[in-house]
């Protein structure tokens, strides 16, 4: 999915700027700016461009971005997107791995 990563206007909720280590602020801005994008489908090279396109973003001198920071941003964005869309993977009642608890008596 190609996007135009020109600078986006500030969100009314964001009054301050943020940099690479402000993962929660970045996640909120990404979820608001790119609401139809699945965060888990975005490659880190594109994610970097998307973050840099945010109006509130200002890179700090001497603080480069790395894969660990991008992973944290992507995870926080994914969680924020789920919150915004009302989905919650943990409470969706879908079958999954459920280990037997040897300390709980069977009923």
Secondary structure as GFF3:
##gff-version 3
##sequence-region A 1 107
A	DSSP	alpha_helix	23	33	.	.	.	ID=ss1
A	DSSP	three_ten_helix	39	41	.	.	.	ID=ss2
A	DSSP	alpha_helix	44	53	.	.	.	ID=ss3
A	DSSP	alpha_helix	67	85	.	.	.	ID=ss4
A	DSSP	three_ten_helix	89	91	.	.	.	ID=ss5
###
